[in-house]
Amino acid sequence: MAMGSQLWRGLGLAVILAAPARAECFGNCGYGAAIALVIGGGLAVVGLVGFALVKLRLGWLLKWLFGALVLLTLVPPTIRDWIHSARQRAAESVDFAGPLPRMDDRRTLFLVLDSGYLDGCPFEMRRHIEEESLAQDALLVDTWSLAGIDFTKPVVLADLPVLRQTIRTRRDGEGALAEPMSGTDRALLSAADRKAALAGVDYLVISDCYGQSGLSEALRLNPVLQGTDAPLRIELAMAPVDGRAGTVDLTQLTFDLLDVQYDGVTPGFLIFARERVGGINREPYDRKLLQDAFCLRSDGTTLPNCVY
């Protein structure tokens, strides 16, 4: 009888404590009031159950419940991370890095997600583009503008929407107070200009930089990438092309370097482990490899602010 009386008293106390939230919800039920009512009611029920278990000398059950909660908190994230890491390792097993030519000796076409925003691209590549834009004209293609082009077969380079980027220095101000200022000009080449500009191109560099372009699906047909069907993002791909042919076939490129990032999703388990997306890219090369390729000039000097 005493046990029943105490349970009823506890339940009555929980009801009294929940009255303000209940009144607010009934009068003008806002999202916060509803949450407060649910949480308050849930805590009251949990407290009463715990109280009953202690009074019934079933404290051992509380220990088992606590142990189960600990396992549910630790085990699902561990399993999710293990599965995700295994998928990431399998996806990045196609990575490859061999000897790279010096980019200063090549005429390169850069395929990037957005030529106006290169901050997410490999640093050494970005510095090389900046320096090439000063010395001559850098040739770039925004991959977001390639919708409708079928890269699963050879594509004529002159058909691509090629941009010419030039960084020009001008003086801002008058007389002795004038200061040198640099400005970036980026222009879409005409068909005739594309044919002339691309005639000397003998190297291709692809980088999704900060997103995922449609090129990854075409590149997946390349024998090097056929070992995985996981969602991928092209961190950096470098390969020679035959400029005399005037075409590029992504499915047949022979890469000097290939660096992909796993872009898949591993679902979580209810509330105990949230889903995990992508992961930190594992570079298959030493940074000095890129520095030697992008930062060294033909005369043996180094691009400023390129090697660190």
Rosetta blueprint (number, residue, H / E / L):
1 M L
2 A H
3 M H
4 G H
5 S H
6 Q H
7 L H
8 W H
9 R H
10 G H
11 L H
12 G H
13 L H
14 A H
15 V H
16 I H
17 L H
18 A H
19 A H
20 P H
21 A H
22 R H
23 A H
24 E H
25 C H
26 F H
27 G H
28 N H
29 C L
30 G L
31 Y H
32 G H
33 A H
34 A H
35 I H
36 A H
37 L H
38 V H
39 I H
40 G H
41 G H
42 G H
43 L H
44 A H
45 V H
46 V H
47 G H
48 L H
49 V H
50 G H
51 F H
52 A H
53 L H
54 V H
55 K H
56 L L
57 R L
58 L L
59 G H
60 W H
61 L H
62 L H
63 K H
64 W H
65 L H
66 F H
67 G H
68 A H
69 L H
70 V H
71 L H
72 L H
73 T H
74 L H
75 V H
76 P H
77 P H
78 T H
79 I H
80 R H
81 D H
82 W H
83 I H
84 H H
85 S H
86 A H
87 R H
88 Q H
89 R H
90 A H
91 A H
92 E H
93 S H
94 V H
95 D L
96 F E
97 A E
98 G L
99 P L
100 L L
101 P L
102 R L
103 M H
104 D H
105 D H
106 R L
107 R L
108 T E
109 L E
110 F E
111 L E
112 V E
113 L L
114 D L
115 S L
116 G L
117 Y L
118 L L
119 D L
120 G L
121 C L
122 P L
123 F H
124 E H
125 M H
126 R H
127 R H
128 H H
129 I H
130 E H
131 E H
132 E H
133 S H
134 L H
135 A H
136 Q L
137 D L
138 A E
139 L E
140 L E
141 V E
142 D E
143 T H
144 W H
145 S H
146 L H
147 A L
148 G L
149 I L
150 D L
151 F L
152 T L
153 K L
154 P L
155 V E
156 V E
157 L H
158 A H
159 D H
160 L L
161 P L
162 V E
163 L E
164 R E
165 Q E
166 T E
167 I E
168 R E
169 T E
170 R E
171 R E
172 D E
173 G L
174 E L
175 G H
176 A H
177 L H
178 A L
179 E E
180 P E
181 M E
182 S E
183 G E
184 T E
185 D E
186 R E
187 A E
188 L E
189 L L
190 S L
191 A H
192 A H
193 D H
194 R H
195 K H
196 A H
197 A H
198 L H
199 A L
200 G L
201 V L
202 D L
203 Y E
204 L E
205 V E
206 I E
207 S E
208 D L
209 C L
210 Y L
211 G L
212 Q L
213 S L
214 G L
215 L H
216 S H
217 E H
218 A H
219 L H
220 R L
221 L L
222 N L
223 P H
224 V H
225 L H
226 Q L
227 G L
228 T L
229 D L
230 A L
231 P L
232 L E
233 R E
234 I E
235 E E
236 L E
237 A E
238 M E
239 A E
240 P E
241 V L
242 D L
243 G L
244 R L
245 A L
246 G L
247 T E
248 V E
249 D L
250 L H
251 T H
252 Q H
253 L L
254 T L
255 F L
256 D L
257 L E
258 L E
259 D E
260 V E
261 Q E
262 Y E
263 D L
264 G L
265 V E
266 T E
267 P L
268 G L
269 F E
270 L L
271 I L
272 F L
273 A E
274 R L
275 E L
276 R E
277 V E
278 G L
279 G L
280 I L
281 N L
282 R L
283 E L
284 P L
285 Y L
286 D L
287 R H
288 K H
289 L H
290 L H
291 Q H
292 D H
293 A H
294 F H
295 C L
296 L E
297 R L
298 S L
299 D L
300 G L
301 T L
302 T E
303 L L
304 P L
305 N L
306 C L
307 V L
308 Y L
